[in-house]
Amino acid sequence: MNNYVVPKRGFTPSEFEIRVERAQQVMQRHQLDAIFVTTPPNVRYFTGFDSQFWESPTRPWFVVVPLSGAPTAVIPEIGAPEMALTWMKDIRTWPAPVPEDDGVSLLKTTLEALPRRFGRIGAELGREMSLRMPVVDLLRLRESLGSEIVDGSPAIWQMRMVKTEAEIEHIHYICSIACDAYEALPAQLSIGESEREAVRKLRIDIARRGADSTPFMPAISGPGGVPQIVCGPHDRALEKGDILFIDTGSTFDGYFCDFDRNYAIGTISAEAARVHEALWLATEAGIAAAVPGATTDDVWRAMNKIIEDAGAIGNNVGRLGHGLGLQLTEPPSHRPGDGTVVTENMVLTIEPGMEYAPGKMIVHEENIAVTRDGPRLLTKRAPREMPVIR
Amino acid sequence: MNNYVVPKRGFTPSEFEIRVERAQQVMQRHQLDAIFVTTPPNVRYFTGFDSQFWESPTRPWFVVVPLSGAPTAVIPEIGAPEMALTWMKDIRTWPAPVPEDDGVSLLKTTLEALPRRFGRIGAELGREMSLRMPVVDLLRLRESLGSEIVDGSPAIWQMRMVKTEAEIEHIHYICSIACDAYEALPAQLSIGESEREAVRKLRIDIARRGADSTPFMPAISGPGGVPQIVCGPHDRALEKGDILFIDTGSTFDGYFCDFDRNYAIGTISAEAARVHEALWLATEAGIAAAVPGATTDDVWRAMNKIIEDAGAIGNNVGRLGHGLGLQLTEPPSHRPGDGTVVTENMVLTIEPGMEYAPGKMIVHEENIAVTRDGPRLLTKRAPREMPVIR
């Protein structure tokens, strides 16, 4: 279906060793004896463990990364055969579900056997992640553990925000597949078909081209723009003068793309075309600003100036782009006050958007990797003029 | 693509009123002045709000259900236009993401304005759910709130475990679609193709037949059985004598099916066929046992006897079925000690499985609704003899 070189699935043990080593350097700076993680992206980041079984919230899973040495998986028996296929050597299990003690005492034993230097253990207690275990179990563990359990999210984001080359190639591949499917959509879709039909066609095409899944594909249409960009599709039929907005977070081997495209349904108004042009230029400016040493505030400012000059009356998104990787959205955020320094090997979305009249919003989005020499597009740049569906 | 009557998407305001009323009766018994929920299934259960935007963990969302009166949504601005399309009247927003105070003070104000009778607020702190907000924010809220925040999960599960007729029709529809796709698979697949190819074909077919998404489709193959049932697919090619196991949690309008099918690749061993027959009979026994007034222990026992008699050497799943609905897996669990009384309008999986030789497991699964007159199959019963792929 495509001519791209498919990245090898999974990662080498040396890739995981690099990740753990970098994690341990960060833990040292944050004075953590260990971190333990519970969520799909964090477990996968350190182990390579791939499963859709996260969809079942019944059983908690834990991976302990110590300040030195290899990580330990503390997981339900049901997951052991597959975890054994990863680079992980130390796998401890219990016969979950056992509501009376679902892995908590096994996790405690594992943590208490580690050397104690700082007396602090990091967990996923903070921003842009949520702990995937019952809070009552965390509180119980916190009371009985010799060490303090602190918010490990700043440390974890420092680890994950900068990608390896192999991670970037994964993201590039899923971006390429999805771009091709978006390009092919106008030939498949006609005025009068519904938003839902558009999504179904695009989903199927992205799957055919080699994506593993499409957990995120909001779509919405409206005359000259849309009221929001994160929900839908609905059964609304596409009408002349509409803009059809479709975003996608599709995945390959765990890694997300996250970008959108806009389609003109027949002819759109001159005003909508003018706003679209301004956003295309804002995207150019945002991409150009994403160089090593700049801050996320700088990237935001570069886009925001153009948007404001173009007459924005609002934007309910709250930021103009963000990180991505094993999650659809990750830190940092392009917003005033975020203050993250852009560094080599970050992967970012550039996402300017504006409401130019009540209920009429247009949003653009591209994905880039930051290289030593500046930004590198991972998506194929959206056409300067909106593609037309007839 | 199919002849089924497609259930109307969404639910009437009176359906939500019934859900809230039932919730309030449960809250009265649990002595809760309110519950607040943060997770996709619980937010959807009370509001009907449908979004794939949950894939982005950046912004927390809250819905407050008080002991009397209508619920309140406390949500990021980005979600307000879509929430306004639901039956919800009271929608309060903040311009998320604002890491300094991401909705916490707005949630606090909302909770503190409620009448105080018990001084207890329930939250998603317990089993089979995980709180979708930073734990540090919960702890901050807990310290400053006049009322105690307690584990609301037992109350929430009491509310959700018994379905409405409309919920059951949603589940029945997605079960029917998925069953048809499984039936059509052998004609599309040949010996030598890979597990991954099988999944891609089945995924696309289920989408074509009208499913909204397929968040869960593990697949694995092996000679005479499989080592696990929750991970995969891999690139392994299907060989004569293999059993190919594919499970799916696909959705329609938010509701899951959760069942599996097994395929014989060419001819399987007599031993594997014998175990398959025993599991088919165990499924019959499990279905028959799921009558109002029985317990989940009884359902487990009915299946377990047949499995043990058939020579099971283990089962790493930890239970023989569970609830389902807005989640792939929900309470109760068919396991000794669970003790839940089976009642009318529960939707359950009947999932006997056994390892009969090391690394050789076979698992069956069907979905049923419990009616006054006994169990009603929502899936089309799996054929007694394993379908063959040639």
Chai-1 contact restraints between the chains, C-beta under 6 A:
chainA,res_idxA,chainB,res_idxB,connection_type,confidence,min_distance_angstrom,max_distance_angstrom,comment,restraint_id
A,S51,B,C231,contact,1.0,0.0,6.0,A-B,restraint_1
A,Q52,B,F216,contact,1.0,0.0,6.0,A-B,restraint_2
A,Q52,B,P218,contact,1.0,0.0,6.0,A-B,restraint_3
A,F53,B,V230,contact,1.0,0.0,6.0,A-B,restraint_4
A,E55,B,P215,contact,1.0,0.0,6.0,A-B,restraint_5
A,E55,B,F216,contact,1.0,0.0,6.0,A-B,restraint_6
A,E55,B,G249,contact,1.0,0.0,6.0,A-B,restraint_7
A,E55,B,L328,contact,1.0,0.0,6.0,A-B,restraint_8
A,S56,B,L328,contact,1.0,0.0,6.0,A-B,restraint_9
A,S56,B,T329,contact,1.0,0.0,6.0,A-B,restraint_10
A,P57,B,E128,contact,1.0,0.0,6.0,A-B,restraint_11
A,P57,B,M129,contact,1.0,0.0,6.0,A-B,restraint_12
A,T58,B,E128,contact,1.0,0.0,6.0,A-B,restraint_13
A,T58,B,T329,contact,1.0,0.0,6.0,A-B,restraint_14
A,E77,B,N316,contact,1.0,0.0,6.0,A-B,restraint_15
A,I78,B,V230,contact,1.0,0.0,6.0,A-B,restraint_16
A,I78,B,N316,contact,1.0,0.0,6.0,A-B,restraint_17
A,I78,B,V317,contact,1.0,0.0,6.0,A-B,restraint_18
A,P81,B,P227,contact,1.0,0.0,6.0,A-B,restraint_19
A,P81,B,Q228,contact,1.0,0.0,6.0,A-B,restraint_20
A,E82,B,Q228,contact,1.0,0.0,6.0,A-B,restraint_21
A,E82,B,C231,contact,1.0,0.0,6.0,A-B,restraint_22
A,P95,B,G318,contact,1.0,0.0,6.0,A-B,restraint_23
A,A96,B,G318,contact,1.0,0.0,6.0,A-B,restraint_24
A,P97,B,G318,contact,1.0,0.0,6.0,A-B,restraint_25
A,P99,B,R127,contact,1.0,0.0,6.0,A-B,restraint_26
A,L125,B,V135,contact,1.0,0.0,6.0,A-B,restraint_27
A,L125,B,V136,contact,1.0,0.0,6.0,A-B,restraint_28
A,G126,B,P134,contact,1.0,0.0,6.0,A-B,restraint_29
A,G126,B,V136,contact,1.0,0.0,6.0,A-B,restraint_30
A,R127,B,P99,contact,1.0,0.0,6.0,A-B,restraint_31
A,R127,B,P134,contact,1.0,0.0,6.0,A-B,restraint_32
A,E128,B,P57,contact,1.0,0.0,6.0,A-B,restraint_33
A,E128,B,T58,contact,1.0,0.0,6.0,A-B,restraint_34
A,M129,B,P57,contact,1.0,0.0,6.0,A-B,restraint_35
A,S130,B,R132,contact,1.0,0.0,6.0,A-B,restraint_36
A,L131,B,V135,contact,1.0,0.0,6.0,A-B,restraint_37
A,R132,B,S130,contact,1.0,0.0,6.0,A-B,restraint_38
A,P134,B,G126,contact,1.0,0.0,6.0,A-B,restraint_39
A,P134,B,R127,contact,1.0,0.0,6.0,A-B,restraint_40
A,V135,B,L125,contact,1.0,0.0,6.0,A-B,restraint_41
A,V135,B,L131,contact,1.0,0.0,6.0,A-B,restraint_42
A,V136,B,L125,contact,1.0,0.0,6.0,A-B,restraint_43
A,V136,B,G126,contact,1.0,0.0,6.0,A-B,restraint_44
A,V136,B,D151,contact,1.0,0.0,6.0,A-B,restraint_45
A,D151,B,V136,contact,1.0,0.0,6.0,A-B,restraint_46
A,I204,B,I204,contact,1.0,0.0,6.0,A-B,restraint_47
A,I204,B,A207,contact,1.0,0.0,6.0,A-B,restraint_48
A,A207,B,I204,contact,1.0,0.0,6.0,A-B,restraint_49
A,P215,B,E55,contact,1.0,0.0,6.0,A-B,restraint_50
A,F216,B,Q52,contact,1.0,0.0,6.0,A-B,restraint_51
A,F216,B,E55,contact,1.0,0.0,6.0,A-B,restraint_52
A,P218,B,Q52,contact,1.0,0.0,6.0,A-B,restraint_53
A,P227,B,P81,contact,1.0,0.0,6.0,A-B,restraint_54
A,Q228,B,P81,contact,1.0,0.0,6.0,A-B,restraint_55
A,Q228,B,E82,contact,1.0,0.0,6.0,A-B,restraint_56
A,V230,B,F53,contact,1.0,0.0,6.0,A-B,restraint_57
A,V230,B,I78,contact,1.0,0.0,6.0,A-B,restraint_58
A,C231,B,S51,contact,1.0,0.0,6.0,A-B,restraint_59
A,C231,B,E82,contact,1.0,0.0,6.0,A-B,restraint_60
A,G249,B,E55,contact,1.0,0.0,6.0,A-B,restraint_61
A,N316,B,E77,contact,1.0,0.0,6.0,A-B,restraint_62
A,N316,B,I78,contact,1.0,0.0,6.0,A-B,restraint_63
A,V317,B,I78,contact,1.0,0.0,6.0,A-B,restraint_64
A,G318,B,P95,contact,1.0,0.0,6.0,A-B,restraint_65
A,G318,B,A96,contact,1.0,0.0,6.0,A-B,restraint_66
A,G318,B,P97,contact,1.0,0.0,6.0,A-B,restraint_67
A,L328,B,E55,contact,1.0,0.0,6.0,A-B,restraint_68
A,L328,B,S56,contact,1.0,0.0,6.0,A-B,restraint_69
A,T329,B,S56,contact,1.0,0.0,6.0,A-B,restraint_70
A,T329,B,T58,contact,1.0,0.0,6.0,A-B,restraint_71
